[in-house]
Amino acid sequence: MKYVLIIFGIAILLRIDFILDLFDRANRKMENREPVVEVSESKSDRTVVSIDQDQMLNTSPKETFFAFLDAFHSAPDAEIRIRAMSWLKDHPKLFNQILDKDLESKIFKWRDHLKNNNTEVVNFILDLMSVLPGENQEILKSFFALWMDINMEHFIISYSRTKDTNCSIATTFGDPIPEEEKMNDYYQRIDSLKIILQKEKIEPIHRALATNCVLQLETLTQKLAPQEPSVEPPPSETVSPDPALAPNVISSPPPQEATGSNP
């Protein structure tokens, strides 16, 4: 029994040594481990940049402005229009007198909104007309001219907000038109304008613009209409009478002098 107790005590001592060794190993691992920093507790000196702002940083000013135009095409919204105009005013040298083909392409993508008489599209075009120079302003007039052939009444209401009171735009086309078809389109515009002028209730400013548009178109069509040549009577010719057809005239002999006998 004595030997059993001795053996049992030795086993316990060995077990304790084993356990202490495990604790020692674990302690060394904890000392060598790098401190873990919670992400939520860390602070960064970098400024958080929104996705929209980050895109602007990676693009040129003109590309950013075109991005505004594309966004407006997807959703014609007043906020997008205001931000785009603010950006354009902050970068006044984006466009010059020469036509920018990319700008023309972006603007003409909005033509679908003309059918819906979208007010924000009108506002955006008018805003751009007030700042864009040269040929780039002319493309805005061409875009406005599309409206005449889509809905003349909406065009008159919207275009009356411009300074073109004489309606010089009346003879402008937004799309290329063959020369042989222009006259027919002019006449169709005149008919549409006269229908508007026949309405009883029409704002004076709208009536004045529609009247001037008709005058512009009628003046041009009269100038371009082919003139019919005037027919003049043929010159009269002097025809000498045919002797064979002349009536026979019996001439009386000349009177003879009377002769008397001398007594």
Beta strands, then each sheet from edge to edge (+ up, - down):
end
